[in-house]
Amino acid sequence: MAESFFSHLKTECVYLHPLENSTVARIRVVDYIDSFYNTKRLHSGIGYMAPFTFLENYYRNHKQEVA
């Protein structure tokens, strides 16, 4: 999974926007993860959902089971 993540990170973030320095790199990587990878990008391992959506569904269903 880690290799896949870094492959996507490089392809979808780094190669599209050259990084001028380490500060810019940190900002862009955090933005990529928070604004796209976890919220919009569909992941085949979790039924073609974004991780944020998957977790929302999980917690909503888990909350109903506990109640």
Biopython code that builds the backbone (N, CA, C, O; Angstrom):
import numpy as np
from Bio.PDB.StructureBuilder import StructureBuilder

atoms = [
    (1, "MET", "N", (0.819, -1.196, 0.000)),
    (1, "MET", "CA", (0.000, 0.000, 0.000)),
    (1, "MET", "C", (0.860, 1.256, 0.000)),
    (1, "MET", "O", (0.529, 2.235, -0.669)),
    (2, "ALA", "N", (1.950, 1.237, 0.738)),
    (2, "ALA", "CA", (2.811, 2.416, 0.808)),
    (2, "ALA", "C", (3.410, 2.729, -0.554)),
    (2, "ALA", "O", (3.489, 3.893, -0.949)),
    (3, "GLU", "N", (3.832, 1.697, -1.272)),
    (3, "GLU", "CA", (4.412, 1.925, -2.597)),
    (3, "GLU", "C", (3.378, 2.524, -3.531)),
    (3, "GLU", "O", (3.693, 3.422, -4.313)),
    (4, "SER", "N", (2.161, 2.042, -3.458)),
    (4, "SER", "CA", (1.083, 2.574, -4.288)),
    (4, "SER", "C", (0.815, 4.037, -3.945)),
    (4, "SER", "O", (0.660, 4.870, -4.837)),
    (5, "PHE", "N", (0.761, 4.346, -2.646)),
    (5, "PHE", "CA", (0.520, 5.727, -2.225)),
    (5, "PHE", "C", (1.596, 6.657, -2.776)),
    (5, "PHE", "O", (1.284, 7.700, -3.350)),
    (6, "PHE", "N", (2.858, 6.282, -2.601)),
    (6, "PHE", "CA", (3.944, 7.158, -3.057)),
    (6, "PHE", "C", (3.969, 7.273, -4.571)),
    (6, "PHE", "O", (4.343, 8.319, -5.103)),
    (7, "SER", "N", (3.583, 6.235, -5.265)),
    (7, "SER", "CA", (3.476, 6.314, -6.717)),
    (7, "SER", "C", (2.426, 7.340, -7.124)),
    (7, "SER", "O", (2.663, 8.166, -8.005)),
    (8, "HIS", "N", (1.267, 7.282, -6.478)),
    (8, "HIS", "CA", (0.211, 8.253, -6.771)),
    (8, "HIS", "C", (0.633, 9.662, -6.375)),
    (8, "HIS", "O", (0.377, 10.619, -7.105)),
    (9, "LEU", "N", (1.264, 9.785, -5.246)),
    (9, "LEU", "CA", (1.727, 11.096, -4.783)),
    (9, "LEU", "C", (2.663, 11.727, -5.815)),
    (9, "LEU", "O", (2.508, 12.895, -6.173)),
    (10, "LYS", "N", (3.624, 10.952, -6.284)),
    (10, "LYS", "CA", (4.571, 11.485, -7.263)),
    (10, "LYS", "C", (3.878, 11.814, -8.581)),
    (10, "LYS", "O", (4.126, 12.869, -9.165)),
    (11, "THR", "N", (3.020, 10.929, -9.048)),
    (11, "THR", "CA", (2.359, 11.125, -10.338)),
    (11, "THR", "C", (1.351, 12.269, -10.306)),
    (11, "THR", "O", (1.303, 13.079, -11.232)),
    (12, "GLU", "N", (0.552, 12.340, -9.255)),
    (12, "GLU", "CA", (-0.551, 13.299, -9.200)),
    (12, "GLU", "C", (-0.201, 14.620, -8.537)),
    (12, "GLU", "O", (-0.966, 15.579, -8.633)),
    (13, "CYS", "N", (0.927, 14.686, -7.874)),
    (13, "CYS", "CA", (1.269, 15.913, -7.148)),
    (13, "CYS", "C", (2.634, 16.444, -7.552)),
    (13, "CYS", "O", (2.738, 17.565, -8.050)),
    (14, "VAL", "N", (3.658, 15.673, -7.348)),
    (14, "VAL", "CA", (5.030, 16.160, -7.514)),
    (14, "VAL", "C", (5.384, 16.406, -8.970)),
    (14, "VAL", "O", (5.905, 17.469, -9.306)),
    (15, "TYR", "N", (5.110, 15.440, -9.842)),
    (15, "TYR", "CA", (5.509, 15.586, -11.242)),
    (15, "TYR", "C", (4.718, 16.669, -11.963)),
    (15, "TYR", "O", (5.222, 17.276, -12.909)),
    (16, "LEU", "N", (3.493, 16.917, -11.530)),
    (16, "LEU", "CA", (2.665, 17.946, -12.174)),
    (16, "LEU", "C", (3.085, 19.356, -11.788)),
    (16, "LEU", "O", (2.915, 20.295, -12.565)),
    (17, "HIS", "N", (3.629, 19.502, -10.600)),
    (17, "HIS", "CA", (4.005, 20.819, -10.079)),
    (17, "HIS", "C", (5.395, 20.723, -9.471)),
    (17, "HIS", "O", (5.534, 20.311, -8.319)),
    (18, "PRO", "N", (6.418, 21.092, -10.213)),
    (18, "PRO", "CA", (7.783, 21.018, -9.661)),
    (18, "PRO", "C", (7.881, 21.751, -8.322)),
    (18, "PRO", "O", (7.281, 22.810, -8.136)),
    (19, "LEU", "N", (8.638, 21.179, -7.403)),
    (19, "LEU", "CA", (8.758, 21.724, -6.054)),
    (19, "LEU", "C", (10.028, 22.556, -5.948)),
    (19, "LEU", "O", (11.128, 22.056, -6.186)),
    (20, "GLU", "N", (9.873, 23.817, -5.594)),
    (20, "GLU", "CA", (10.998, 24.748, -5.550)),
    (20, "GLU", "C", (11.925, 24.511, -4.363)),
    (20, "GLU", "O", (13.142, 24.652, -4.480)),
    (21, "ASN", "N", (11.349, 24.157, -3.237)),
    (21, "ASN", "CA", (12.150, 23.937, -2.027)),
    (21, "ASN", "C", (11.380, 23.042, -1.056)),
    (21, "ASN", "O", (10.243, 22.656, -1.328)),
    (22, "SER", "N", (11.996, 22.718, 0.063)),
    (22, "SER", "CA", (11.369, 21.775, 0.998)),
    (22, "SER", "C", (10.100, 22.339, 1.645)),
    (22, "SER", "O", (9.184, 21.580, 1.963)),
    (23, "THR", "N", (10.037, 23.641, 1.840)),
    (23, "THR", "CA", (8.835, 24.247, 2.425)),
    (23, "THR", "C", (7.659, 24.103, 1.479)),
    (23, "THR", "O", (6.566, 23.726, 1.900)),
    (24, "VAL", "N", (7.870, 24.396, 0.215)),
    (24, "VAL", "CA", (6.817, 24.251, -0.794)),
    (24, "VAL", "C", (6.417, 22.779, -0.910)),
    (24, "VAL", "O", (5.234, 22.466, -1.041)),
    (25, "ALA", "N", (7.392, 21.885, -0.862)),
    (25, "ALA", "CA", (7.114, 20.451, -0.942)),
    (25, "ALA", "C", (6.206, 20.011, 0.196)),
    (25, "ALA", "O", (5.223, 19.308, -0.038)),
    (26, "ARG", "N", (6.517, 20.411, 1.415)),
    (26, "ARG", "CA", (5.687, 20.040, 2.573)),
    (26, "ARG", "C", (4.261, 20.553, 2.415)),
    (26, "ARG", "O", (3.303, 19.820, 2.657)),
    (27, "ILE", "N", (4.122, 21.798, 2.015)),
    (27, "ILE", "CA", (2.795, 22.401, 1.851)),
    (27, "ILE", "C", (2.002, 21.652, 0.795)),
    (27, "ILE", "O", (0.835, 21.329, 1.017)),
    (28, "ARG", "N", (2.609, 21.369, -0.345)),
    (28, "ARG", "CA", (1.902, 20.695, -1.434)),
    (28, "ARG", "C", (1.536, 19.256, -1.078)),
    (28, "ARG", "O", (0.456, 18.785, -1.436)),
    (29, "VAL", "N", (2.420, 18.562, -0.382)),
    (29, "VAL", "CA", (2.127, 17.168, -0.010)),
    (29, "VAL", "C", (0.980, 17.129, 0.993)),
    (29, "VAL", "O", (0.061, 16.322, 0.846)),
    (30, "VAL", "N", (1.018, 17.979, 1.999)),
    (30, "VAL", "CA", (-0.072, 18.022, 2.982)),
    (30, "VAL", "C", (-1.380, 18.404, 2.301)),
    (30, "VAL", "O", (-2.422, 17.813, 2.585)),
    (31, "ASP", "N", (-1.336, 19.381, 1.409)),
    (31, "ASP", "CA", (-2.538, 19.799, 0.691)),
    (31, "ASP", "C", (-3.074, 18.667, -0.176)),
    (31, "ASP", "O", (-4.285, 18.450, -0.228)),
    (32, "TYR", "N", (-2.196, 17.946, -0.852)),
    (32, "TYR", "CA", (-2.608, 16.819, -1.686)),
    (32, "TYR", "C", (-3.316, 15.760, -0.848)),
    (32, "TYR", "O", (-4.374, 15.262, -1.235)),
    (33, "ILE", "N", (-2.742, 15.422, 0.282)),
    (33, "ILE", "CA", (-3.321, 14.380, 1.134)),
    (33, "ILE", "C", (-4.648, 14.842, 1.721)),
    (33, "ILE", "O", (-5.634, 14.109, 1.659)),
    (34, "ASP", "N", (-4.690, 16.039, 2.287)),
    (34, "ASP", "CA", (-5.895, 16.534, 2.954)),
    (34, "ASP", "C", (-7.003, 16.937, 1.996)),
    (34, "ASP", "O", (-8.180, 16.721, 2.283)),
    (35, "SER", "N", (-6.638, 17.524, 0.857)),
    (35, "SER", "CA", (-7.656, 18.078, -0.040)),
    (35, "SER", "C", (-8.069, 17.151, -1.165)),
    (35, "SER", "O", (-9.134, 17.338, -1.753)),
    (36, "PHE", "N", (-7.255, 16.158, -1.478)),
    (36, "PHE", "CA", (-7.604, 15.289, -2.602)),
    (36, "PHE", "C", (-7.551, 13.808, -2.245)),
    (36, "PHE", "O", (-8.555, 13.108, -2.379)),
    (37, "TYR", "N", (-6.416, 13.327, -1.800)),
    (37, "TYR", "CA", (-6.216, 11.891, -1.616)),
    (37, "TYR", "C", (-7.215, 11.291, -0.640)),
    (37, "TYR", "O", (-7.761, 10.221, -0.910)),
    (38, "ASN", "N", (-7.466, 11.937, 0.467)),
    (38, "ASN", "CA", (-8.370, 11.388, 1.482)),
    (38, "ASN", "C", (-9.827, 11.778, 1.284)),
    (38, "ASN", "O", (-10.712, 11.151, 1.867)),
    (39, "THR", "N", (-10.096, 12.798, 0.474)),
    (39, "THR", "CA", (-11.474, 13.284, 0.374)),
    (39, "THR", "C", (-12.131, 13.038, -0.974)),
    (39, "THR", "O", (-13.353, 12.906, -1.041)),
    (40, "LYS", "N", (-11.352, 12.972, -2.053)),
    (40, "LYS", "CA", (-11.950, 12.865, -3.383)),
    (40, "LYS", "C", (-11.487, 11.658, -4.177)),
    (40, "LYS", "O", (-12.265, 11.097, -4.949)),
    (41, "ARG", "N", (-10.244, 11.248, -4.006)),
    (41, "ARG", "CA", (-9.686, 10.168, -4.821)),
    (41, "ARG", "C", (-10.314, 8.836, -4.429)),
    (41, "ARG", "O", (-10.339, 8.472, -3.253)),
    (42, "LEU", "N", (-10.824, 8.108, -5.433)),
    (42, "LEU", "CA", (-11.464, 6.827, -5.185)),
    (42, "LEU", "C", (-10.412, 5.735, -5.040)),
    (42, "LEU", "O", (-9.442, 5.697, -5.798)),
    (43, "HIS", "N", (-10.603, 4.847, -4.065)),
    (43, "HIS", "CA", (-9.648, 3.789, -3.759)),
    (43, "HIS", "C", (-10.310, 2.432, -3.998)),
    (43, "HIS", "O", (-11.361, 2.137, -3.428)),
    (44, "SER", "N", (-9.694, 1.621, -4.833)),
    (44, "SER", "CA", (-10.282, 0.327, -5.183)),
    (44, "SER", "C", (-10.372, -0.614, -3.983)),
    (44, "SER", "O", (-11.293, -1.427, -3.911)),
    (45, "GLY", "N", (-9.450, -0.519, -3.061)),
    (45, "GLY", "CA", (-9.432, -1.418, -1.905)),
    (45, "GLY", "C", (-10.583, -1.221, -0.936)),
    (45, "GLY", "O", (-10.830, -2.078, -0.087)),
    (46, "ILE", "N", (-11.284, -0.116, -1.048)),
    (46, "ILE", "CA", (-12.413, 0.152, -0.150)),
    (46, "ILE", "C", (-13.690, 0.417, -0.948)),
    (46, "ILE", "O", (-14.512, 1.259, -0.584)),
    (47, "GLY", "N", (-13.829, -0.323, -2.041)),
    (47, "GLY", "CA", (-15.070, -0.247, -2.817)),
    (47, "GLY", "C", (-15.209, 1.010, -3.645)),
    (47, "GLY", "O", (-16.320, 1.504, -3.837)),
    (48, "TYR", "N", (-14.115, 1.529, -4.134)),
    (48, "TYR", "CA", (-14.112, 2.739, -4.972)),
    (48, "TYR", "C", (-14.795, 3.915, -4.284)),
    (48, "TYR", "O", (-15.621, 4.616, -4.868)),
    (49, "MET", "N", (-14.422, 4.103, -3.027)),
    (49, "MET", "CA", (-14.849, 5.277, -2.254)),
    (49, "MET", "C", (-13.612, 6.045, -1.836)),
    (49, "MET", "O", (-12.507, 5.502, -1.816)),
    (50, "ALA", "N", (-13.801, 7.300, -1.504)),
    (50, "ALA", "CA", (-12.728, 8.087, -0.906)),
    (50, "ALA", "C", (-12.598, 7.653, 0.555)),
    (50, "ALA", "O", (-13.602, 7.314, 1.180)),
    (51, "PRO", "N", (-11.386, 7.656, 1.110)),
    (51, "PRO", "CA", (-11.214, 7.241, 2.506)),
    (51, "PRO", "C", (-12.117, 7.994, 3.485)),
    (51, "PRO", "O", (-12.640, 7.398, 4.427)),
    (52, "PHE", "N", (-12.303, 9.287, 3.270)),
    (52, "PHE", "CA", (-13.153, 10.073, 4.163)),
    (52, "PHE", "C", (-14.589, 9.549, 4.132)),
    (52, "PHE", "O", (-15.224, 9.406, 5.177)),
    (53, "THR", "N", (-15.096, 9.265, 2.939)),
    (53, "THR", "CA", (-16.451, 8.725, 2.792)),
    (53, "THR", "C", (-16.559, 7.349, 3.422)),
    (53, "THR", "O", (-17.545, 7.044, 4.093)),
    (54, "PHE", "N", (-15.543, 6.512, 3.209)),
    (54, "PHE", "CA", (-15.523, 5.181, 3.802)),
    (54, "PHE", "C", (-15.609, 5.260, 5.323)),
    (54, "PHE", "O", (-16.385, 4.535, 5.945)),
    (55, "LEU", "N", (-14.809, 6.142, 5.916)),
    (55, "LEU", "CA", (-14.829, 6.283, 7.380)),
    (55, "LEU", "C", (-16.156, 6.836, 7.879)),
    (55, "LEU", "O", (-16.655, 6.394, 8.914)),
    (56, "GLU", "N", (-16.736, 7.794, 7.164)),
    (56, "GLU", "CA", (-18.047, 8.313, 7.552)),
    (56, "GLU", "C", (-19.078, 7.188, 7.579)),
    (56, "GLU", "O", (-19.840, 7.059, 8.537)),
    (57, "ASN", "N", (-19.095, 6.380, 6.528)),
    (57, "ASN", "CA", (-20.036, 5.258, 6.459)),
    (57, "ASN", "C", (-19.773, 4.246, 7.572)),
    (57, "ASN", "O", (-20.706, 3.755, 8.207)),
    (58, "TYR", "N", (-18.515, 3.944, 7.798)),
    (58, "TYR", "CA", (-18.155, 2.984, 8.846)),
    (58, "TYR", "C", (-18.655, 3.457, 10.208)),
    (58, "TYR", "O", (-19.310, 2.702, 10.926)),
    (59, "TYR", "N", (-18.351, 4.695, 10.562)),
    (59, "TYR", "CA", (-18.748, 5.196, 11.881)),
    (59, "TYR", "C", (-20.257, 5.349, 11.997)),
    (59, "TYR", "O", (-20.820, 5.123, 13.068)),
    (60, "ARG", "N", (-20.915, 5.729, 10.913)),
    (60, "ARG", "CA", (-22.373, 5.839, 10.952)),
    (60, "ARG", "C", (-22.983, 4.449, 11.189)),
    (60, "ARG", "O", (-23.887, 4.303, 12.011)),
    (61, "ASN", "N", (-22.494, 3.439, 10.474)),
    (61, "ASN", "CA", (-23.013, 2.080, 10.644)),
    (61, "ASN", "C", (-22.638, 1.493, 12.001)),
    (61, "ASN", "O", (-23.437, 0.787, 12.615)),
    (62, "HIS", "N", (-21.434, 1.781, 12.466)),
    (62, "HIS", "CA", (-21.003, 1.273, 13.769)),
    (62, "HIS", "C", (-21.814, 1.904, 14.889)),
    (62, "HIS", "O", (-22.168, 1.232, 15.858)),
    (63, "LYS", "N", (-22.105, 3.177, 14.762)),
    (63, "LYS", "CA", (-22.902, 3.873, 15.767)),
    (63, "LYS", "C", (-24.289, 3.260, 15.864)),
    (63, "LYS", "O", (-24.828, 3.123, 16.963)),
    (64, "GLN", "N", (-24.874, 2.889, 14.732)),
    (64, "GLN", "CA", (-26.198, 2.281, 14.716)),
    (64, "GLN", "C", (-26.171, 0.896, 15.371)),
    (64, "GLN", "O", (-27.129, 0.508, 16.038)),
    (65, "GLU", "N", (-25.066, 0.146, 15.180)),
    (65, "GLU", "CA", (-24.957, -1.189, 15.775)),
    (65, "GLU", "C", (-24.860, -1.120, 17.295)),
    (65, "GLU", "O", (-25.407, -1.973, 17.993)),
    (66, "VAL", "N", (-24.160, -0.103, 17.810)),
    (66, "VAL", "CA", (-23.949, 0.046, 19.245)),
    (66, "VAL", "C", (-25.242, 0.494, 19.930)),
    (66, "VAL", "O", (-25.535, 0.070, 21.047)),
    (67, "ALA", "N", (-26.007, 1.346, 19.263)),
    (67, "ALA", "CA", (-27.223, 1.914, 19.861)),
    (67, "ALA", "C", (-28.320, 0.911, 20.054)),
    (67, "ALA", "O", (-29.393, 1.258, 20.547)),
]
sb = StructureBuilder()
sb.init_structure("model")
sb.init_model(0)
sb.init_chain("A")
sb.init_seg("    ")
for serial, (resi, resn, name, xyz) in enumerate(atoms, 1):
    if name == "N":
        sb.init_residue(resn, " ", resi, " ")
    sb.init_atom(name, np.array(xyz, "f"), 0.0, 1.0, " ", f" {name:<3s}", serial, name[0])
structure = sb.get_structure()
